[in-house]
Amino acid sequence: MRHLRSLRAFIRELESIGELRQIDEEVDWSLEIGAVVRRSYDLRAPAPLFTNITGYQGTGFRVLGAPGGLSGPAHPLARIALALGQPADTPGQSLMEAVVAARDRPGIPPQVVPAASAPCKENILLGDDIDLFAFPTPLIHGNDGGRYIQTYGMNIARTPDGSWTNWSINRMMIAGRDTLACLIPDPQHLGVIRAQWAEQHEPMPVALALGVEPGLPFAGAYPLPEGADESHFLGALFGEGIEVVPAETVDLMVPATAEIVIEGHIAFDETVMEGPFNEYPGYNAVEQSPKPVFHVSAITHRDAAILPVVAAGPPVEEDHTLSGTMHAAEILYKLRKAGLPVTSTWFSYESAMHWLIVAVRSDWHETMPVGSAELARRVGEVAFEGKAGYGAPKILLVEDDIDITDINEVVWAFATRTHPEHGEVHFPAEPHVQLSVYLSEAEAHSYRAGKVLYNCLLADLFDEKDRPVKGSFENGWPKEIQQRVLDKWQAYGYR
C-alpha cells in the first residue's frame, strides 16, 4: 500500500509508467482542452497535462485532464490502482478486495499540519483579489452552459452541530468573479447537510478543494452511510490520516496539498442559472435551471497550480471509474454481510454504470438450499437497497467462471445464459438516480423507478456432470498444450 499524498506525486507516478502526456503546444481553454481530454478517453491514451493555455501564458497554471481515466492494455486500471495505493497493474477484482478490506477497519481522522508549511497556502486571495477567472478553467463541451471549475474536486461541508463532515464531488460552474452555481441534489449527502443549514435560515459554509491527493476523489465517491466521514475512510484504507489545515474564512479543514481551495458559503435562499452540462449517462445535456449560489470569501492556491478536469460523457471517464469502483465495493461488502455466496462485484464501466455485475461461487447450488430465482431475489434486495444501490438500475448475476471485469465475457454470459422469458427479476419503484435518459419526467422528479436483475446462473439447471463448461483456451486444451503454445507464441510470428 503506497499513499500518494498530493496530485503532483500522482503525476510523477503516471509519468514514470508512461501514463502522462505533457502538452506544451498552445491549447485554447475554450473547447480545445475538453476535446483533447475526450479524445484521450476514447483512445485510452495517457493523461494530458496542458502547460501552455491561451490567455494564461506566464501564470504557470496548468490543467490535468482525465486523472481517473482508463489506460492502455499493459495496465488498464493504472490511474485507479495508483490512487488507491496499489501497483499500476492491479486487476479490478483485487482492487475490490483492497477497498472492501478497509470498510470494517476503524476510521483514521486527518492529521492537522502547520499552515505555514502547507502547499495550499502559498497564495492567499481575499476581498477584491478574488477572481475565479484567474484560473484556466475550460469550457469543456460545446453545449455547456459555462466554465466548470469543479469536475474532480472535493466539496467539504459539515452539519450545523458539527457532528458530520462530508466530502463529495458535485459539479460547480463559474457564475461570476466570486460566485459559483452548484448542482446539489436533495437526496445526496451534500443536499442533506445543506437542508439542515436551510432549516436554520443560514448559508452553508463550504470549501471546494481542487487538485487533491488522488485517493480523495475515490473516497468522496464511496457511498458511506449518512454521518460517516469520507476522509476517515481514506485513512483506514491507507493506515494513516490525510494531512489537513484550517481554511481561511470558514470553520473547515482542507487538504494541505490541494492545488486550489475555494472557500465561502452556499446560499439557502438564492439561485443562479446553471447548466447544461454533459453527465455520466453519456448524452448531450439541454437543461438549464436555477441552482444554489456559492459566494466565495477566499481562494488559496499553490504556485503554478494544476486544475484537474473531467470531460463527462460516454464511457469510460471518471464518473464511471470513481463511482463504479467504489459503489461496487460497497455493494460487495453488503452482499457478504448478508451471508450470500458472492465472490466479487463490478460496475461495467462501458455501461455508464447501468450494469452492475455480481458473481457468485460456481458451487452455490451445493451450498444453498434455494434455486437460482430465489438467490437472484435475495441478491437484488440487498444490492438495490441504500445509497450504494441508488445508481444501479440493472444487475447481471453470473457464476464466477466469468471474469466480470471483462466486458466481452459479460456480454457473452448475458446473451447466452439469461432466459428470454423468465430470466428477469423485477423490483418496482426502487430509489433511482434521476439522470438515466429512459426515465419518465415523473420518475426523474420522484427519484423512483423500476429496476431489474438478469439471472445468468446455470448451476441449478443441470446435473453437475452435464453442466456447460466454458470452451475457453484454459478449459479446452490440456495444460501441456496450453503451455507449449504460450512458450512458442513469438516463434509463430506473433508479438
C-alpha positions as CSV (number, residue, x, y, z in Angstrom):
1,M,0.0,0.0,0.0
2,R,1.6,3.3,-1.1
3,H,-0.1,6.5,-0.1
4,L,0.4,9.3,-2.7
5,R,-0.2,12.5,-0.6
6,S,-0.5,15.0,-3.5
7,L,-1.7,15.4,-7.0
8,R,1.9,16.1,-8.0
9,A,3.1,12.9,-6.5
10,F,0.4,11.1,-8.6
11,I,1.5,12.9,-11.7
12,R,5.1,11.8,-11.2
13,E,3.9,8.2,-10.8
14,L,1.9,8.5,-14.0
15,E,4.9,9.9,-15.9
16,S,7.1,7.1,-14.6
17,I,4.9,4.4,-16.2
18,G,4.2,6.3,-19.5
19,E,0.7,7.4,-18.5
20,L,1.2,11.2,-18.7
21,R,1.5,13.3,-21.8
22,Q,2.8,16.9,-21.2
23,I,1.3,19.1,-23.9
24,D,3.5,22.2,-24.4
25,E,1.7,23.2,-27.6
26,E,-0.7,26.1,-27.1
27,V,-4.2,24.9,-26.4
28,D,-7.3,27.0,-26.0
29,W,-9.3,26.8,-22.8
30,S,-12.4,27.3,-24.9
31,L,-13.4,23.8,-26.1
32,E,-10.0,22.6,-27.3
33,I,-8.9,21.3,-23.9
34,G,-12.2,19.5,-23.5
35,A,-11.9,17.9,-26.9
36,V,-8.3,16.7,-26.2
37,V,-9.5,15.1,-22.9
38,R,-12.4,13.5,-24.6
39,R,-10.2,12.0,-27.3
40,S,-7.8,10.7,-24.7
41,Y,-10.6,8.7,-23.1
42,D,-11.6,7.2,-26.5
43,L,-8.0,6.1,-27.2
44,R,-7.2,5.2,-23.6
45,A,-4.2,7.5,-24.1
46,P,-2.0,8.9,-21.4
47,A,-3.5,11.7,-19.2
48,P,-2.9,15.1,-20.9
49,L,-1.2,17.8,-18.8
50,F,-1.7,21.2,-20.5
51,T,1.1,23.7,-19.8
52,N,0.5,26.4,-22.5
53,I,-3.1,27.6,-22.3
54,T,-4.4,30.5,-24.4
55,G,-4.6,33.7,-22.3
56,Y,-2.8,32.1,-19.3
57,Q,0.8,32.1,-20.5
58,G,3.1,33.3,-17.9
59,T,0.9,32.4,-15.0
60,G,2.3,28.9,-14.5
61,F,-1.2,27.5,-14.2
62,R,-1.8,24.0,-15.7
63,V,-4.7,21.7,-16.4
64,L,-4.6,17.9,-15.9
65,G,-7.2,16.0,-18.0
66,A,-8.5,12.5,-17.4
67,P,-7.0,12.0,-14.0
68,G,-9.1,8.9,-13.4
69,G,-9.5,7.6,-16.9
70,L,-8.5,4.2,-18.2
71,S,-5.1,3.4,-19.6
72,G,-3.6,1.2,-22.3
73,P,-3.6,-2.6,-22.3
74,A,-0.5,-3.1,-20.2
75,H,-2.2,-1.6,-17.1
76,P,-5.8,-0.5,-18.0
77,L,-6.7,0.4,-14.4
78,A,-3.4,2.1,-13.6
79,R,-4.8,5.5,-12.5
80,I,-7.4,3.9,-10.3
81,A,-4.9,1.5,-8.8
82,L,-2.3,4.1,-8.0
83,A,-4.9,6.4,-6.5
84,L,-5.9,3.6,-4.2
85,G,-2.3,2.8,-3.2
86,Q,-2.0,-0.3,-5.3
87,P,0.5,-1.3,-8.1
88,A,-0.4,0.0,-11.5
89,D,-1.1,-3.4,-12.9
90,T,-3.5,-4.5,-10.1
91,P,-6.6,-6.2,-11.6
92,G,-10.1,-5.0,-10.9
93,Q,-11.2,-7.7,-8.5
94,S,-8.1,-7.2,-6.4
95,L,-9.0,-3.5,-6.2
96,M,-12.4,-4.5,-4.9
97,E,-10.9,-6.6,-2.2
98,A,-8.5,-3.8,-1.1
99,V,-11.3,-1.3,-0.7
100,V,-13.7,-3.8,1.0
101,A,-11.0,-4.7,3.5
102,A,-10.9,-1.1,4.7
103,R,-14.6,-1.0,5.2
104,D,-14.5,-2.7,8.6
105,R,-11.4,-1.0,9.9
106,P,-11.8,1.9,12.3
107,G,-11.6,5.2,10.5
108,I,-8.4,7.3,10.9
109,P,-9.0,11.0,11.1
110,P,-6.9,13.6,9.3
111,Q,-3.7,14.9,10.7
112,V,-3.6,18.7,11.2
113,V,-0.3,20.1,10.0
114,P,1.2,23.6,10.3
115,A,-0.5,26.0,7.9
116,A,2.8,27.8,7.3
117,S,4.2,24.8,5.6
118,A,1.1,23.7,3.7
119,P,1.5,24.0,-0.1
120,C,-2.2,25.1,-0.5
121,K,-1.4,28.3,1.4
122,E,1.4,29.5,-0.9
123,N,-1.0,32.2,-2.3
124,I,-4.0,33.6,-0.3
125,L,-6.5,35.8,-2.1
126,L,-9.2,37.8,-0.2
127,G,-11.6,40.6,-0.9
128,D,-11.1,42.3,-4.3
129,D,-8.3,39.9,-5.2
130,I,-10.7,37.1,-5.6
131,D,-11.2,36.2,-9.2
132,L,-12.3,32.7,-10.3
133,F,-11.5,33.7,-13.9
134,A,-7.8,33.9,-13.0
135,F,-7.6,30.1,-13.4
136,P,-7.6,28.4,-16.8
137,T,-11.0,26.7,-16.3
138,P,-12.0,25.2,-19.6
139,L,-15.3,25.4,-21.4
140,I,-15.4,21.7,-21.8
141,H,-18.2,20.7,-24.1
142,G,-19.7,22.7,-27.0
143,N,-23.1,22.7,-25.3
144,D,-22.1,23.6,-21.8
145,G,-23.7,26.5,-20.1
146,G,-20.5,27.8,-18.7
147,R,-17.0,27.1,-17.5
148,Y,-17.0,24.2,-14.9
149,I,-14.2,24.6,-12.4
150,Q,-15.4,21.7,-10.3
151,T,-15.5,18.4,-12.1
152,Y,-13.0,16.4,-10.0
153,G,-12.6,18.3,-6.7
154,M,-13.9,17.8,-3.1
155,N,-16.8,19.7,-1.7
156,I,-16.2,19.8,2.1
157,A,-19.2,20.7,4.3
158,R,-20.2,20.0,7.9
159,T,-23.6,19.8,9.7
160,P,-24.6,22.8,11.8
161,D,-24.0,20.8,15.0
162,G,-20.5,19.8,13.8
163,S,-21.2,16.1,14.1
164,W,-20.7,15.1,10.5
165,T,-18.3,16.3,7.8
166,N,-19.0,15.2,4.2
167,W,-16.6,15.1,1.3
168,S,-18.2,14.8,-2.1
169,I,-17.9,15.6,-5.8
170,N,-20.7,17.8,-7.2
171,R,-20.3,19.9,-10.3
172,M,-19.9,23.7,-10.0
173,M,-20.0,26.3,-12.8
174,I,-18.4,29.7,-12.6
175,A,-21.2,32.3,-12.4
176,G,-19.0,35.4,-11.8
177,R,-15.7,36.6,-10.4
178,D,-16.7,35.4,-6.9
179,T,-19.7,33.2,-7.4
180,L,-20.3,29.6,-8.4
181,A,-23.5,27.8,-9.4
182,C,-23.8,24.4,-7.7
183,L,-25.6,21.2,-8.5
184,I,-26.7,19.8,-5.1
185,P,-29.4,17.1,-5.5
186,D,-31.5,16.8,-2.4
187,P,-31.0,13.0,-1.8
188,Q,-27.2,13.3,-1.9
189,H,-25.4,13.9,1.4
190,L,-24.3,17.4,0.5
191,G,-28.0,18.2,-0.1
192,V,-28.9,16.6,3.2
193,I,-26.4,18.8,5.0
194,R,-27.5,22.0,3.1
195,A,-31.1,21.3,4.1
196,Q,-30.0,21.3,7.8
197,W,-28.4,24.8,7.3
198,A,-31.5,26.0,5.4
199,E,-33.8,24.9,8.3
200,Q,-31.8,27.4,10.4
201,H,-32.0,30.1,7.6
202,E,-28.3,30.1,7.4
203,P,-25.9,29.7,4.4
204,M,-23.8,26.6,4.4
205,P,-20.1,27.0,5.0
206,V,-18.2,25.1,2.3
207,A,-14.7,24.6,1.0
208,L,-14.0,23.4,-2.6
209,A,-10.6,21.7,-2.8
210,L,-9.3,21.1,-6.3
211,G,-6.2,19.1,-7.2
212,V,-6.3,17.0,-4.1
213,E,-4.3,13.8,-3.4
214,P,-5.5,11.1,-5.8
215,G,-7.3,8.9,-3.3
216,L,-9.7,11.6,-2.0
217,P,-12.0,11.7,-5.1
218,F,-12.4,7.9,-4.8
219,A,-13.2,8.3,-1.1
220,G,-15.7,11.0,-2.0
221,A,-17.3,8.7,-4.4
222,Y,-17.7,5.9,-1.9
223,P,-21.4,5.6,-0.7
224,L,-20.7,5.6,3.0
225,P,-23.7,5.7,5.4
226,E,-25.1,9.1,6.4
227,G,-22.9,10.5,9.2
228,A,-19.7,8.8,8.1
229,D,-16.6,10.9,7.2
230,E,-15.0,10.0,3.9
231,S,-11.6,11.3,5.0
232,H,-11.6,8.9,7.9
233,F,-12.4,6.0,5.5
234,L,-9.4,7.0,3.3
235,G,-7.3,7.0,6.5
236,A,-8.5,3.4,7.1
237,L,-7.5,2.4,3.6
238,F,-4.0,3.8,3.9
239,G,-3.5,3.2,7.6
240,E,-2.7,6.9,8.2
241,G,-4.7,10.1,8.1
242,I,-4.6,12.6,5.3
243,E,-3.0,16.0,6.0
244,V,-5.2,19.0,6.5
245,V,-5.0,22.6,7.6
246,P,-7.7,25.2,8.7
247,A,-9.4,27.1,5.9
248,E,-9.0,30.9,6.0
249,T,-12.6,32.2,6.2
250,V,-14.8,29.1,7.1
251,D,-14.5,26.7,10.0
252,L,-13.5,23.7,8.0
253,M,-10.3,21.7,7.5
254,V,-8.9,21.4,3.9
255,P,-6.3,19.2,2.3
256,A,-2.9,20.6,2.9
257,T,-1.5,19.6,-0.5
258,A,-4.5,20.8,-2.6
259,E,-3.7,22.8,-5.6
260,I,-6.6,25.2,-5.2
261,V,-9.0,25.8,-2.3
262,I,-12.1,27.9,-2.8
263,E,-13.9,28.9,0.4
264,G,-17.3,30.5,1.1
265,H,-20.9,29.9,1.8
266,I,-23.8,28.3,-0.3
267,A,-26.9,30.4,0.0
268,F,-30.1,28.8,1.3
269,D,-32.4,31.3,-0.5
270,E,-30.6,32.5,-3.6
271,T,-30.1,30.8,-7.0
272,V,-28.5,31.4,-10.4
273,M,-28.9,29.7,-13.7
274,E,-26.7,26.6,-14.2
275,G,-26.2,24.2,-17.0
276,P,-26.5,22.4,-19.2
277,F,-23.5,20.1,-18.6
278,N,-23.0,16.6,-20.0
279,E,-23.3,13.8,-17.4
280,Y,-22.3,10.2,-16.9
281,P,-25.1,8.5,-18.9
282,G,-23.3,9.9,-22.0
283,Y,-25.7,12.2,-23.7
284,N,-25.6,15.9,-24.6
285,A,-27.5,17.8,-21.9
286,V,-30.0,20.5,-22.8
287,E,-31.4,21.5,-19.4
288,Q,-30.6,24.8,-17.7
289,S,-32.2,25.5,-14.3
290,P,-31.8,27.7,-11.2
291,K,-29.2,26.3,-8.7
292,P,-27.8,27.4,-5.4
293,V,-25.2,30.2,-5.3
294,F,-21.8,29.7,-3.8
295,H,-20.4,33.1,-2.6
296,V,-16.6,32.9,-2.5
297,S,-14.8,34.6,0.5
298,A,-11.3,33.3,-0.1
299,I,-9.1,31.4,-2.6
300,T,-5.8,29.8,-1.7
301,H,-3.6,28.0,-4.2
302,R,-0.2,26.6,-4.8
303,D,2.3,28.2,-7.1
304,A,1.8,27.0,-10.7
305,A,-1.4,25.4,-9.6
306,I,-2.8,22.4,-11.5
307,L,-6.6,22.1,-12.1
308,P,-7.9,18.6,-12.8
309,V,-10.6,18.3,-15.4
310,V,-13.1,15.6,-16.4
311,A,-14.9,15.7,-19.7
312,A,-18.1,13.9,-18.7
313,G,-19.8,11.9,-21.4
314,P,-20.0,8.4,-22.9
315,P,-17.9,5.7,-21.2
316,V,-15.3,5.5,-20.0
317,E,-14.5,8.6,-17.9
318,E,-14.2,9.4,-14.2
319,D,-17.9,9.3,-13.4
320,H,-17.7,5.7,-14.3
321,T,-14.3,4.7,-12.8
322,L,-14.8,6.5,-9.5
323,S,-18.4,5.8,-8.7
324,G,-18.4,2.5,-10.4
325,T,-15.4,1.2,-8.5
326,M,-16.5,2.5,-5.1
327,H,-20.2,1.7,-5.3
328,A,-19.4,-1.8,-6.5
329,A,-17.1,-2.3,-3.5
330,E,-19.8,-1.2,-1.0
331,I,-22.4,-3.5,-2.6
332,L,-19.9,-6.4,-2.4
333,Y,-19.4,-5.5,1.3
334,K,-23.1,-5.6,1.9
335,L,-23.8,-8.8,0.0
336,R,-21.1,-10.6,2.0
337,K,-22.5,-9.2,5.3
338,A,-25.9,-10.7,4.2
339,G,-24.3,-14.1,4.0
340,L,-24.7,-14.5,0.3
341,P,-22.1,-16.6,-1.7
342,V,-20.8,-13.6,-3.6
343,T,-17.2,-13.7,-4.9
344,S,-17.0,-10.2,-6.5
345,T,-18.9,-7.3,-7.9
346,W,-18.1,-4.9,-10.7
347,F,-19.9,-2.0,-12.3
348,S,-19.3,-2.3,-16.1
349,Y,-17.6,1.0,-16.9
350,E,-18.7,0.6,-20.5
351,S,-22.3,0.5,-19.5
352,A,-22.1,4.0,-18.0
353,M,-22.8,2.4,-14.6
354,H,-26.1,1.0,-15.7
355,W,-24.9,-2.7,-15.4
356,L,-23.8,-4.0,-12.0
357,I,-22.2,-7.4,-12.4
358,V,-22.4,-9.8,-9.4
359,A,-20.5,-13.1,-9.4
360,V,-21.4,-15.9,-7.1
361,R,-19.4,-19.1,-6.4
362,S,-19.8,-21.7,-9.1
363,D,-20.8,-24.2,-6.4
364,W,-23.5,-22.0,-4.9
365,H,-26.2,-24.6,-5.7
366,E,-24.4,-27.2,-3.5
367,T,-24.1,-24.7,-0.5
368,M,-27.5,-23.0,-0.6
369,P,-30.9,-24.8,-0.3
370,V,-32.6,-22.5,-2.8
371,G,-32.9,-22.2,-6.6
372,S,-31.4,-19.5,-8.8
373,A,-34.6,-17.5,-8.8
374,E,-34.7,-17.1,-5.0
375,L,-30.9,-16.4,-4.9
376,A,-31.4,-13.7,-7.5
377,R,-34.2,-12.2,-5.5
378,R,-32.0,-12.0,-2.4
379,V,-29.1,-10.5,-4.3
380,G,-31.3,-7.8,-5.8
381,E,-32.9,-6.9,-2.4
382,V,-29.5,-6.3,-0.8
383,A,-27.8,-4.7,-3.8
384,F,-30.6,-2.2,-4.7
385,E,-31.0,-1.1,-1.1
386,G,-29.4,2.1,0.2
387,K,-27.1,4.7,-1.2
388,A,-24.8,2.2,-2.9
389,G,-27.6,0.7,-5.0
390,Y,-29.2,4.0,-5.8
391,G,-27.4,4.3,-9.1
392,A,-27.6,0.6,-10.1
393,P,-30.6,0.1,-12.3
394,K,-29.7,-3.3,-13.7
395,I,-27.8,-6.3,-12.3
396,L,-26.4,-9.2,-14.2
397,L,-25.9,-12.2,-11.9
398,V,-23.4,-14.8,-13.1
399,E,-21.2,-17.6,-11.7
400,D,-17.6,-16.8,-11.1
401,D,-16.3,-18.7,-14.1
402,I,-17.0,-15.4,-15.8
403,D,-14.3,-12.6,-15.5
404,I,-16.8,-9.9,-14.5
405,T,-14.2,-7.1,-15.3
406,D,-14.0,-8.3,-18.9
407,I,-16.9,-6.7,-20.9
408,N,-16.6,-9.3,-23.6
409,E,-17.2,-12.2,-21.2
410,V,-20.0,-10.3,-19.5
411,V,-21.8,-9.7,-22.8
412,W,-21.3,-13.4,-23.8
413,A,-22.7,-14.6,-20.4
414,F,-25.7,-12.2,-20.6
415,A,-26.5,-13.2,-24.2
416,T,-26.2,-17.0,-23.7
417,R,-27.3,-17.6,-20.1
418,T,-30.3,-15.4,-19.5
419,H,-33.6,-17.0,-20.4
420,P,-35.6,-14.5,-22.5
421,E,-38.9,-15.4,-20.9
422,H,-38.3,-15.9,-17.2
423,G,-34.7,-14.8,-16.7
424,E,-35.6,-11.4,-15.3
425,V,-36.4,-10.5,-11.7
426,H,-38.2,-7.1,-11.4
427,F,-38.1,-4.6,-8.5
428,P,-40.7,-1.9,-8.9
429,A,-40.4,1.7,-7.7
430,E,-36.9,1.5,-6.2
431,P,-34.9,4.6,-5.3
432,H,-33.3,5.6,-8.6
433,V,-30.8,8.3,-9.8
434,Q,-32.5,10.9,-11.9
435,L,-30.1,11.1,-14.8
436,S,-30.9,7.9,-16.8
437,V,-32.3,9.1,-20.1
438,Y,-35.1,6.4,-20.2
439,L,-36.9,7.7,-17.2
440,S,-40.2,9.5,-17.4
441,E,-40.5,13.0,-16.0
442,A,-42.4,11.7,-13.0
443,E,-39.8,9.0,-12.3
444,A,-36.9,11.5,-12.6
445,H,-38.5,14.0,-10.2
446,S,-39.6,11.4,-7.7
447,Y,-36.2,9.6,-7.7
448,R,-38.0,6.3,-8.1
449,A,-38.3,3.8,-10.9
450,G,-38.3,0.1,-11.6
451,K,-35.1,-1.9,-11.6
452,V,-34.2,-5.4,-12.9
453,L,-31.9,-8.3,-12.2
454,Y,-31.0,-10.6,-15.1
455,N,-30.4,-14.1,-13.8
456,C,-27.5,-15.6,-15.8
457,L,-27.0,-18.6,-13.4
458,L,-26.7,-22.1,-14.7
459,A,-25.7,-24.3,-11.7
460,D,-29.2,-25.4,-10.7
461,L,-30.3,-26.1,-14.3
462,F,-28.1,-29.1,-14.9
463,D,-26.7,-32.1,-13.1
464,E,-23.1,-31.4,-12.2
465,K,-21.7,-33.8,-14.9
466,D,-23.9,-32.2,-17.6
467,R,-23.3,-28.5,-16.6
468,P,-22.0,-26.4,-19.6
469,V,-18.3,-25.6,-19.3
470,K,-16.8,-22.5,-21.0
471,G,-14.9,-23.6,-24.0
472,S,-12.0,-21.3,-23.5
473,F,-8.3,-21.6,-24.1
474,E,-7.9,-22.6,-20.4
475,N,-10.7,-25.2,-20.5
476,G,-10.5,-26.6,-24.0
477,W,-6.9,-27.9,-24.2
478,P,-4.6,-29.9,-21.9
479,K,-2.2,-27.9,-19.7
480,E,0.9,-29.1,-21.6
481,I,-0.6,-27.9,-24.9
482,Q,-1.5,-24.5,-23.5
483,Q,2.0,-24.0,-22.1
484,R,3.6,-25.1,-25.4
485,V,1.5,-22.6,-27.3
486,L,2.4,-19.8,-24.9
487,D,6.1,-20.7,-25.0
488,K,6.1,-20.7,-28.8
489,W,3.9,-17.7,-29.4
490,Q,6.6,-15.4,-30.7
491,A,8.1,-18.3,-32.7
492,Y,4.7,-18.4,-34.5
493,G,5.4,-14.9,-35.6
494,Y,3.2,-13.1,-33.1
495,R,4.3,-10.2,-30.9
